[in-house]
Amino acid sequence: MKIATIKDVAKYAGVSISSVSRVLNDSGANSSEMHKRVMAAVKALNYVPNSMAKNLKGSSMKTIALVVTNISNPFFSGIAKAAENYLSSQDYTLLICNTNEDAQIEKRQLENLYARRVDGILLCSTGKNNQMVLDIHHSGIPVILIDRAYQELPLDIIKDDNVYGSQILTRHLIDKGHRFIAFLRGNINSVASAEREMAFRDTLQKNGISLPEEYFLPGGATGDAVQESITAGMGYNTPPTAFFAANILIAKNALMALYSLEKRVPKDVALVCYGNEELKNLYRPSITCIVQHPQRIGDMSAKLMIERLRRPHTQSCKEIILSPDFHMGESV
């Protein structure tokens, strides 16, 4: 969806830009016909007025927005904390928005952020509003992608190497003798989860392991969904000997589900997780996991944003891929 400008409204209504401005600001003399034409154009184009007047020379809200899919995920809260720490040192405020992986919520939030004329946006995108994201970026509000990259969005991106991390976890399970491994998927819209699953499948194939599709289970982020998947998997004729959780929230819910079924980790079933430091020592036995570093992503994305604001259009887009660490826990 293309973001309309005041110039687009003027052209659609067949009037001058100054006439549109007078109508929207309710200033000067405007005929009822002029008002109707302008407002009809505003509605037809879904035009969002520049309510915060950032287009005035020298104006700045000194606000950076962080748009994530689930702020309750420790990965995103870690990014938020680190980004806020640096932005605060630069006299900027961080505004946090949560999309719940809903493209319509994301669309409304992006429209609102554009109307407010925030100075920049750090975005974990659903991938469903790519044209709007580009329009906002090209309007002069820089957008930096975090965690998820899309070919349709040639923008700065800072993310983990999901393929590398998933390969390490999968090979570890195979080396420990596991052949029936169930993969607990993340949200269906998550590019990161899809990359982890792709690497999981590829690593199995390279090691001569073929699994039926029933071993690829929905995880999402709710306890009920994970409980159903764990219960279903453990009821198979050949139940999984290990579970691979695509993210930390799924891993937490998987632990509770296994506990409710009186399954012990790792004696009855193994569990690994693509997560972060929280799982390293919080549970006993400690969980074997890929340790992400959201603080690095938050700090680096905030610094890159300030760099873009101070020196716009001076560099080509940056792609920063961070290698995660492997934590050898006791859950396999």
N, C-alpha and C positions, 0 to 999 in steps of 0.2 A: 504494500500500500504506500503510495507516494504522499509525502507530507505536503500539504498545500501551503503556499506563501500568500502574502497580501497581494502580490502581483497577480497570482493566479485568480484570486477572488475578483480583483478589478477587471481582469480580462473576461472572466465568466459573466460578470454583471454588466459589462460594457460601459464602465465608468473609470474615472481616474483613481490612482492609488490614494491621493489626498481625499477624495470623496469617501472611499472605503474607510480611511482613518477617521474621518469626521463622524461617520455613522457609528463605528465601533466605540469611539470615545465619547459619543453623544455631545459633540462640540460643533459649534457653527450651525448655520441654517441648512436643513436637509428636508427635501420634500418627502411626503409619505411614499411616493412612488420610488424614489431613490432608496429609501430605507428598506422597502420590500425587496427590491432587486438585490441589494447588498446582502441582506439577511438570507435570502433564498440561495445566493451563491455560497455563503458561509455554510449553510446546512448541506447543500449538495456536495461540496468539496470537503466537508468535515474539517473545516479550517479551525485551528486552535490559535486564538489571538496571543500575542506576545505580552501576556499579562504582567510580567515582571520587568518589561522594558530593557531586556539585556542588550538589545540592538543599539542602545544609546552608547556612544563612544565612552570607553572607560568603565562601563557598568559591569559588575561581576557579583554573582551571588555568593562566591567563595564556598560553593557547595559541590561536592562530588557524590553521585549516587552509586550505590552498590546494589545491583539487582541479581538476586540468587533464587534458586529453586526451593530451598528449604533451609532457613536459617537455624533450625533446631539441629541440623546435621553439624557435628563438631568441626567438620572440614570447612564449612562455610563460616561458622562463627569464628574459627581461627583466622580465616582470611580477613573477616571484618575487623577483628581486634587489631591485627597488624597494620591494616590499611589505615584505620582510624588513628593509630599511634603516630604514623608518619604524617598524615594529612594535618593532624592537629598541630604538629611542629611547624607546619607551613601556613598556619592560620586558616585552614580549610575545615569545613564541617562535613562529616560523612552521613549521608542519608541512606538508610537500609530499606530495601523493598523485597518482598517475598512473593514469588509467583505460584508456588505449589505445583510447578510443572504445567500450569494452565496457560495456553497461548493467549486466550482472551484476557486473562488477568494481566499477563505481560504486556499486551497491547495497550490496555488502559493505563498501566503504569508508565509506559514509554511516552504516551501522549501527554500525561500529566507532567512528567519530567521535562518534556520539550516545552510545554506551556510555561513552566516555572523558569525555564532557561537556566537549568543547572549548568555548571561549568564543564562537567564531564561525566561519563557513565562507565562504570566497571560492570561488565555484563556476563553472567552465566546464562546463555540464551537457550530458549526452547527450540530454536531453529525454525519457528513457524512465522516469525515476523521479520524476516531478513531484509526485505525491501525498506521497511520502516526504519530498521536499524541503520541501514546505509544512508537513508535520507537525513536522519538525525545527524549522523557523522558528517555528511557533506554540508549540512547547514552551519557547521562551525562548532558543534558540540562533540568533542572527540569521544569515541567509544573504544574501549579496550576489552577484548574478550578474555575471560578467565575460565579455565577448566575444559571448555568445549570449543573446538574449531569447526568451521563450516566453509566449504569451498566457495559458497555464495557470498561470504563475508571476508573480503581481503583486508582485514584489519589487524592491528597488533593483537597477539595472542600469547598468554602465559599459561602453561598447563603441565601436568605430569605426563611422563611417558607411560601411558596405560598399557601399551602392548608389552613393553619390557617387564613391567611389574607383574603382569598376569602370567607371562611366560615363566618367571622365576617361581611363582607359587605353584603353578601346574607341574613343572618339572620336579619340584620338591615332593609333591604328593606321589608322583609316579616313582621317584627314586625310593620312596618309603613303601612301595609295593601296592599302592592303590590303583585299581583299574575301573572301579565303578564309582565315579565321582559325580555328584549332582551339582549343577551350577544354579545358584539362586540369583536370578536376574534383578537388576535395578529397574527404575522406571523405563517404560518402553520408549520414552522420548529422550532418554539420556544417551548422548553420543559417547560419553565416557564409559558407561556400562556396556554399550555395544562394542566398543573397542576391546574391553576386557574379555567379553565373551568370544569375540573373534579370535583373540590370541589364545584363549583357553582351547577352543576347538582346533586351531591350527597346531598347537603343541601336542594335543592328544593324537591327531592324525599323523604327525611326524614320528610319533612313538608307537604307531601301529595299533592305536586304541580307537575303537568305534563304539559310540554310545547311542542308544535310541533317544528320540526327541523327548521322551518322558522324563529324562534326567535333566532337562533344562526347564527349571521351574520358576514361576513368577515369585518375585520377592517384594518388589515395591518398597514401601517404607513403613507399612503398618504391621502391627503384631499379628492381626488376624490373618493377613495374606501369607505371612511367613509360617504361621502355625499350620495353616492348611497345606502348604507345600511340604513342610517337614513331615507332617502326618501322612500325607500321600506317599512321599518317597520311602518312608520307613515301612510302608505297607506293601511295597512291591515284592514280587516273588524273589527277585534278587535286589535287596535294598542297597542303597549307597553305603559304601564304607567311609565316605568322606563328603563333606559339603564345602563348596567354594562360595563364600558370600561376596557379592559384588561391591558392597560398601559397608561402612561401620554400623549403620542403623539396622541393616539386614542381619549382620552378625550378632548384634545384641538380641534381636528378636529370635534369631535361630537358637541362641543359647537358652533362652527362656522356653522355647518350644521343645527342645530336646530334654530339658529338665522336667517339663510337664509330662513327657513320655517316659521318664525315668531312664533316659539314655545318658550314659556318662561319656564325657570328652576327656581323653581320647580313647578310653578303654573300649567303649561300644561303637563309637563313630568319631572320625576326625573332623576338625573344622579349621579352615583357613579364611582369611579375610583381607580384602583390599580396603585398608582403613587408615588409621593414623596412630599417633603415639598413645592415645587413650587406652587402647586394648592391650598394650604391651604388658602392663603390670597391674591393671585394674581387676583382672579375673585370675582365678586359680583353677586349673592350670593356666598359665599365660597363653594368649592366643598367638599362633604363628600368623604373621601378617606382613603386608607391604606397608611400610611407614611413609605416609605422605608428609609433606611439610607445608601446610597451608599458610604458616606465618611467612615463609619465603615468598609464596605467591602473593599474599596480601601486601607485603612490603614492596616487592618489586613492581607490582601493578600500580601502586600508589605513586612510587617514584617516577615510573614511566609516564603516568598521567600528568604529573607536575611538569615533567620535561616537555610533553606535548603542548601543554598550555603556554609555556614560556617560549617555546620555539616551534610554533606550528608549521607544518609543511616543509620541515627541513630534512627529514629523513624518510626512507622507505619503511614499510611496515616491518615490525620485528616479530619473529616467531621464536619464543623462548620455551624450550622443552626441558623440564627438570627430571632428572633420574631419581626415582624413589629408592628407599632403602629396604632391605629385607631383614625382618626380625625373626630369629629362630626361637619360637616359643615352645610350649610343651603340649600343644593341642593336636599333634599328629603322631 
